[in-house]
């Protein structure tokens, strides 16, 4: 039996760490019949989700490639489709895991397009999502903006956007498209993780036993800055902005 697992990476729930851990352990996992794409970026928001967007030209992936002609863009999307088809076709049995934050943003029609694409290759499609209280992640969201060099927001603006980005409504769309039996929802609470490990909790929730941190090492990624790191980066950005007069600021050092 071949099963596709879609990790719906809700923001600030250890998604980057899960993606990096799975990607780096892809060779070891394949020996256990767990298939993860071995190529980077391990966040599949860029090269998987984009295939099902009704307006893919609004995606971050398109912005990264622009300027690009329509013909070249269509050829690039076809290349991505073939890349995933080759991975799916390489499986005889087992579980394939795809992880992408922006799966939360797909409409019901886009989810159905995704399911149609993967249907010839899998007997079952499941999804797993970690969720957390939006009010408990405001600090992390604000620090993320600082790391991404965005203009810091005031408290009310951060609160409003955090509620929008971390709402739970996306779960209803996935439940309706996959069925309740195929949707696993876990609370992001390190104190309650199976064996105290995020990766062990991830596999345990999917019913995949025998894959602990001795097999898949948890690799920290996209960690919070902390008070001192945030204060430093704010001061650094103020003194050495990333862009100066419409170009990369040469005084920023390693900005390139």
Secondary structure as GFF3:
##gff-version 3
##sequence-region A 1 256
A	DSSP	beta_strand	2	8	.	.	.	ID=ss1
A	DSSP	alpha_helix	15	24	.	.	.	ID=ss2
A	DSSP	alpha_helix	26	31	.	.	.	ID=ss3
A	DSSP	beta_strand	34	36	.	.	.	ID=ss4
A	DSSP	three_ten_helix	49	52	.	.	.	ID=ss5
A	DSSP	three_ten_helix	56	58	.	.	.	ID=ss6
A	DSSP	alpha_helix	60	65	.	.	.	ID=ss7
A	DSSP	alpha_helix	70	89	.	.	.	ID=ss8
A	DSSP	beta_strand	94	100	.	.	.	ID=ss9
A	DSSP	three_ten_helix	101	105	.	.	.	ID=ss10
A	DSSP	alpha_helix	108	118	.	.	.	ID=ss11
A	DSSP	three_ten_helix	119	121	.	.	.	ID=ss12
A	DSSP	beta_strand	124	131	.	.	.	ID=ss13
A	DSSP	three_ten_helix	134	137	.	.	.	ID=ss14
A	DSSP	alpha_helix	138	147	.	.	.	ID=ss15
A	DSSP	alpha_helix	155	165	.	.	.	ID=ss16
A	DSSP	alpha_helix	170	178	.	.	.	ID=ss17
A	DSSP	three_ten_helix	180	182	.	.	.	ID=ss18
A	DSSP	beta_strand	183	187	.	.	.	ID=ss19
A	DSSP	three_ten_helix	190	192	.	.	.	ID=ss20
A	DSSP	three_ten_helix	194	196	.	.	.	ID=ss21
A	DSSP	alpha_helix	198	205	.	.	.	ID=ss22
A	DSSP	alpha_helix	226	239	.	.	.	ID=ss23
A	DSSP	beta_strand	243	244	.	.	.	ID=ss24
A	DSSP	beta_strand	247	248	.	.	.	ID=ss25
A	DSSP	three_ten_helix	250	252	.	.	.	ID=ss26
###
